[in-house]
Amino acid sequence: TKEMAKRTQTVANAHFLTRAFVLYVPDSKGRIPSTLRTAEDLRQILAPHVDSGVFETHNPNGGVFVPNARIAGKSLADLGPPETVIVLMESKPWPDDKKAVGYADGHVRRR
């Protein structure tokens, strides 16, 4: 269906952004910038590294990809196992009440 295709594209975009986040956001000490709190902050930091189309979520409820503001200013190494640390997510849930969520180890899932 069309919604499945949109959901698949959104998850692919979330995956691409998550991988870029893990590669380019932490500073040389592995610390997340303390200013990384909004969708616009995320876009400014990642825009030089990714195609502008990956910032789109095709969610019929709208929304954008946002960073996990709770990790701003912290070191990824201090946050626990990377597969459990959320780095970004969609700001609004889909009609099935799930969002695309990206983790510090680079994987994305809908939850």
C-alpha positions as CSV (number, residue, x, y, z in Angstrom):
1,T,0.0,0.0,0.0
2,K,1.0,3.6,-0.3
3,E,1.3,4.0,3.5
4,M,3.7,1.0,3.7
5,A,5.9,2.6,1.0
6,K,5.9,5.9,2.9
7,R,6.7,4.1,6.1
8,T,9.6,2.2,4.4
9,Q,11.0,5.4,3.0
10,T,10.8,7.1,6.4
11,V,12.6,4.2,8.1
12,A,15.3,4.4,5.4
13,N,15.7,8.1,6.0
14,A,15.8,7.6,9.7
15,H,18.5,4.9,9.2
16,F,20.6,7.2,7.0
17,L,20.3,10.1,9.5
18,T,21.1,7.8,12.4
19,R,24.3,6.5,10.7
20,A,25.3,10.1,9.9
21,F,24.6,11.2,13.5
22,V,26.8,8.5,14.9
23,L,29.6,9.3,12.4
24,Y,29.5,13.1,12.5
25,V,27.8,14.5,15.6
26,P,30.1,13.5,18.5
27,D,33.2,15.6,18.9
28,S,36.7,14.2,19.2
29,K,35.9,13.1,22.8
30,G,32.7,11.4,21.8
31,R,30.5,14.1,23.3
32,I,27.2,15.2,21.8
33,P,27.0,19.0,21.4
34,S,25.0,20.6,24.2
35,T,23.2,22.7,21.6
36,L,21.7,19.7,19.8
37,R,18.1,19.9,21.0
38,T,15.8,20.6,18.0
39,A,15.1,19.4,14.5
40,E,16.8,22.6,13.1
41,D,19.9,21.9,15.2
42,L,20.0,18.3,13.8
43,R,19.6,19.7,10.2
44,Q,22.4,22.3,10.7
45,I,24.8,19.7,12.0
46,L,24.1,16.9,9.5
47,A,23.2,19.0,6.3
48,P,26.9,19.1,5.1
49,H,27.0,15.3,5.3
50,V,23.6,14.1,3.9
51,D,21.2,14.7,1.1
52,S,18.5,17.2,2.0
53,G,15.8,14.6,1.2
54,V,16.7,12.4,4.1
55,F,15.4,14.9,6.6
56,E,11.8,14.2,5.3
57,T,9.5,12.0,7.3
58,H,6.6,10.8,5.1
59,N,4.4,10.4,8.2
60,P,0.7,11.2,7.3
61,N,0.5,12.9,10.8
62,G,3.3,15.3,9.9
63,G,6.3,15.8,12.1
64,V,10.0,15.9,11.7
65,F,13.1,14.0,12.8
66,V,14.3,15.3,16.2
67,P,17.4,14.5,18.2
68,N,17.1,13.0,21.7
69,A,17.6,16.2,23.7
70,R,18.3,14.2,26.8
71,I,21.7,13.2,25.5
72,A,22.9,16.7,24.5
73,G,26.2,17.6,26.2
74,K,26.9,13.9,27.2
75,S,29.4,11.4,25.9
76,L,28.0,8.5,24.0
77,A,30.4,6.2,25.9
78,D,28.8,7.2,29.2
79,L,25.2,6.6,28.1
80,G,25.2,2.8,28.2
81,P,25.1,0.1,25.5
82,P,24.8,1.8,22.1
83,E,22.0,-0.5,21.0
84,T,19.8,1.0,23.8
85,V,20.7,4.7,23.4
86,I,18.2,6.7,21.3
87,V,19.8,9.4,19.2
88,L,16.9,10.5,17.1
89,M,13.2,9.8,16.4
90,E,10.2,11.1,14.6
91,S,8.4,13.9,16.5
92,K,4.9,12.5,15.9
93,P,3.6,8.9,15.8
94,W,2.1,7.3,12.8
95,P,-1.6,6.2,12.7
96,D,-0.5,2.9,14.2
97,D,1.0,4.9,17.2
98,K,4.6,4.0,16.3
99,K,7.6,6.2,15.4
100,A,10.9,5.5,13.6
101,V,13.6,5.6,16.3
102,G,17.4,5.6,15.7
103,Y,19.9,4.2,18.2
104,A,23.6,4.9,18.8
105,D,24.7,1.6,17.3
106,G,23.2,2.7,14.0
107,H,20.1,0.6,13.9
108,V,16.5,1.9,13.5
109,R,13.3,0.4,14.5
110,R,9.6,1.4,14.7
111,R,8.3,1.5,18.3
